[in-house]
C-alpha cells in the first residue's frame, strides 16, 4: 500500500482527534503483531538451522528464558507477618527488604517481633 506521504498527511489532517487516536491505537496493535510474527519467524529459522547441525537453542527476552520460570519466579503471594501498629494497611510478609515503616520503628528501639501478626 504505497501512498505518497503528502496524501497521507492530508488525510490525517481531515480526521477528528478521536479518529486519529483510534487510528494510532490500531496502528500500534498492528505493529506489535507484525513484530511478534517477525520474531517468531526468526526464532523458527534459528531453530531449524541449529537442529540441522544437532544443536538445540532457547531464547531470552528481557532476562527470561522460554523454559519454565525459575523457583523464584514461581513463588506465590505470602500472607503478611508484620503489621504497622497505627496503620493496618501497612504490612510486610517478612520476605525481601524490610519496609521503611518497620525499619524506622526498629531503629527507634522497638522489637520487630512486637509487630508480628498473631493468628
C-alpha positions in Angstrom: 0.0 0.0 0.0 2.3 2.7 -1.2 0.9 6.2 -0.9 2.8 9.5 -1.1 3.4 10.9 2.4 1.8 14.2 1.3 -1.5 12.3 0.6 -1.4 10.5 4.0 -0.7 13.8 5.8 -3.7 15.5 4.2 -6.0 12.6 5.0 -4.8 12.6 8.6 -5.5 16.3 9.0 -9.1 15.7 8.0 -9.7 13.3 10.8 -11.0 14.3 14.2 -8.9 13.8 17.4 -11.0 10.7 18.3 -10.5 9.2 14.8 -6.7 9.9 15.0 -6.5 8.3 18.4 -8.3 5.2 17.3 -6.1 5.0 14.2 -3.0 5.3 16.4 -4.2 2.5 18.6 -4.9 0.3 15.7 -1.6 1.1 14.1 0.2 0.2 17.4 -1.6 -3.1 17.6 -0.8 -3.9 14.0 2.8 -3.0 14.5 3.1 -5.2 17.7 1.5 -8.1 15.9 3.9 -7.8 12.9 6.9 -7.5 15.2 5.7 -10.6 17.1 5.3 -12.5 13.8 8.8 -11.4 12.7 10.4 -12.6 16.0 8.6 -15.9 15.7 9.8 -16.4 12.1 13.4 -15.6 13.1 13.2 -18.0 16.0 11.8 -20.7 13.8 14.6 -20.3 11.3 17.3 -20.3 14.0 15.8 -23.5 15.5 15.8 -25.1 12.1 19.5 -24.1 11.5 20.5 -25.3 14.9 18.7 -28.6 14.5 20.4 -29.2 11.2 23.8 -29.3 13.0 22.5 -31.2 16.1 22.0 -28.2 18.4 19.2 -27.1 20.5 18.5 -23.4 21.3 16.5 -21.4 23.7 15.9 -17.6 23.7 16.0 -14.9 26.3 13.7 -12.0 26.3 14.5 -9.3 28.8 16.3 -11.7 31.0 13.8 -14.6 30.9 14.1 -17.8 29.0 11.4 -19.7 27.2 11.7 -22.6 29.7 9.6 -22.9 32.9 10.0 -20.0 35.3 12.7 -20.3 38.0 11.7 -21.2 41.5 12.0 -17.5 42.5 9.5 -16.6 39.7 7.0 -19.3 40.8 6.5 -18.0 44.3 3.0 -17.1 45.1 1.8 -14.4 47.5 2.6 -14.9 51.1 0.4 -13.8 54.0 1.7 -10.8 55.9 3.6 -11.5 59.1 4.1 -7.9 60.4 1.6 -5.0 60.6 2.1 -1.3 61.4 0.6 -0.6 64.9 -1.3 2.5 63.8 -1.9 1.9 60.1 -3.2 -1.7 59.4 -2.8 -1.1 55.7 1.0 -1.3 56.1 2.1 -4.9 56.3 5.2 -7.0 55.5 5.5 -10.7 54.7 9.0 -11.0 56.1 10.4 -11.5 52.6 12.7 -9.1 50.9 13.9 -5.8 52.2 12.4 -4.6 55.4 9.9 -1.8 54.7 10.7 1.8 55.7 8.0 2.0 58.4 9.3 -1.1 60.2 12.9 -0.1 59.8 12.1 3.2 61.4 10.4 1.5 64.3 13.2 -0.9 64.9 15.8 1.9 64.6 13.8 3.8 67.3 14.4 0.8 69.7 11.2 -1.3 69.1 11.5 -5.1 68.8 10.4 -6.3 65.4 8.5 -9.1 67.0 6.2 -6.7 68.7 4.6 -6.0 65.3 4.2 -9.7 64.3 0.7 -10.6 63.4 -0.7 -13.3 65.7 -3.0 -15.9 64.3 
